[in-house]
């Protein structure tokens, strides 16, 4: 089975699972409703912020008069970073810093966030050549830029959105990363440590 056939197989399984959910809802007398349609976007945003901060994440809500580039530059200066690596995004092209090629030596990794899940406080990143996943994994600090309209209720709403976005198999991403706060590791005595196997700080800027 080649790569294209594998992607088609995975998507077909997802669609089958969604159809089974709908059929189960009908059999129990319940009407299947897309949960994203019944919840106010501002509530999703508030729920995401609460849940992301509960897992030691940091959130900055960009004001109407605030500039994203200025905000990112401000965060970089506050963190006293010497080198930064970031995705090839229009919103980052006017940063005061140039992107570090060697991710292992970058103090901060800056990415977009394609989606976020409100009920778990989870960022969802879709990997591609322009959006390498290591940018969110190797540097000790990860900053993600999230558009508030891309916050969904739960993982079911996420896959519903993905299913609509990726009808063409050739445009599927290579990997989906789910990030819920900073990297967390516990030893045999359950002592929790942040940043051992990934960034010790996770910061989201909501625009």
Secondary structure, DSSP 8 states (H G I E B T S, - for coil): --HHHHHHHHHHHHHHHHHHHHHHHHHTT-----GGGGS-HHHHHHHHHHHHHHTT-EEEE--TT--HHHHHHHHHHHTT-S-EEE---GGGTT-SS-B-S-GGG-SEEEEEESEEETTTTEEEEE-BTTB-GGGGTSSSEEEEEE-GGGEESSHHHHHHHHHHH--SGGG--S-EEEE-SS-EEE-TT--EEESSSS-SEEEEEE-
